[in-house]
């Protein structure tokens, strides 16, 4: 039955990601939309992990379902290759730093909060 919880959470997370990306893409380039969901997802995962929600079903729903679908490594990888292919080295380095360092820092902040 846990797969149903993951599926529902995944639907919620994917929809939220789509909405956040639409909003951010109106203001900035698409790779910043991806970085936004990855860093925000890391923050929320840090918070959820540290809070250690009593219900394992709720943790599965939030971490695997919602946040698993909300964040996206594959889109980040695609955008990195595209930036490097078009020789936008500075933007590629900034994007890499934002996703990796920003994600780790955001997770840490979520953990502390």
C-alpha positions in Angstrom: 0.0 0.0 0.0 2.9 2.4 0.4 3.3 2.7 -3.3 -0.1 4.5 -3.4 1.2 7.0 -0.8 4.3 7.5 -3.0 2.2 7.9 -6.1 -0.1 10.5 -4.6 2.9 12.4 -3.1 4.6 12.2 -6.4 1.6 13.8 -8.1 1.6 16.6 -5.6 5.3 17.2 -5.9 5.4 17.1 -9.7 2.5 19.6 -9.8 4.2 21.9 -7.3 7.4 21.7 -9.3 5.6 22.6 -12.5 4.0 25.6 -10.9 7.2 26.9 -9.3 9.1 26.4 -12.6 6.4 28.4 -14.5 6.6 31.2 -12.0 10.4 31.4 -11.9 10.8 31.0 -15.7 8.8 34.2 -16.2 11.5 36.1 -14.3 14.7 34.2 -15.1 16.3 31.5 -17.3 15.0 27.9 -17.0 18.1 26.6 -15.2 17.3 29.0 -12.3 13.9 27.4 -12.1 15.5 24.0 -11.7 18.0 25.4 -9.1 15.1 26.9 -7.2 13.1 23.7 -6.9 16.3 21.7 -6.0 17.4 24.1 -3.3 13.9 24.6 -1.9 13.4 20.8 -1.9 16.7 20.3 -0.1 15.6 22.8 2.6 12.2 21.0 3.0 13.9 17.6 3.1 16.3 18.8 5.8 13.4 20.0 7.8 11.3 16.9 7.4 14.2 14.6 8.1 15.2 16.4 11.3 11.6 16.6 12.6 11.4 12.8 12.1 7.7 12.8 11.7 6.1 10.1 13.8 4.2 8.5 11.0 6.4 6.5 8.6 3.6 6.8 6.0 3.7 10.6 6.3 7.5 10.6 6.0 7.3 8.4 2.9 4.6 10.6 1.4 6.7 13.8 2.0 10.3 12.6 1.3 9.9 10.0 -1.4 6.7 11.2 -2.9 6.3 14.9 -2.7 10.0 16.0 -2.5 11.2 13.2 -4.7 9.0 14.5 -7.5 9.5 18.1 -6.7 13.3 18.1 -7.0 15.0 17.1 -10.3 18.5 15.9 -10.9 17.9 14.8 -14.5 16.8 18.3 -15.6 19.8 19.8 -13.8 22.1 17.4 -15.6 20.4 18.2 -19.0 20.7 22.0 -18.4 24.4 21.6 -17.3 25.3 19.7 -20.5 23.4 22.3 -22.5 25.3 25.2 -20.8 28.6 23.5 -21.4 27.7 22.6 -25.0 27.0 26.3 -25.7 30.2 27.2 -24.0 28.5 29.3 -21.2 31.2 28.3 -18.8 30.5 31.0 -16.2 26.8 30.2 -16.0 27.5 26.5 -15.9 29.8 27.0 -12.9 27.3 29.2 -11.2 24.5 26.7 -11.9 26.6 23.8 -10.6 27.5 25.7 -7.4 23.9 26.8 -6.8 22.5 23.3 -7.1 25.2 21.5 -5.2 26.4 23.9 -2.6 23.1 25.7 -2.3 21.3 22.3 -1.9 23.6 21.2 0.8 23.4 24.5 2.6 19.6 24.5 2.3 19.4 21.0 3.7 21.6 22.0 6.6 19.4 25.0 7.3 16.3 22.9 7.2 17.9 20.5 9.6 18.7 23.3 12.0 15.3 24.9 11.8 
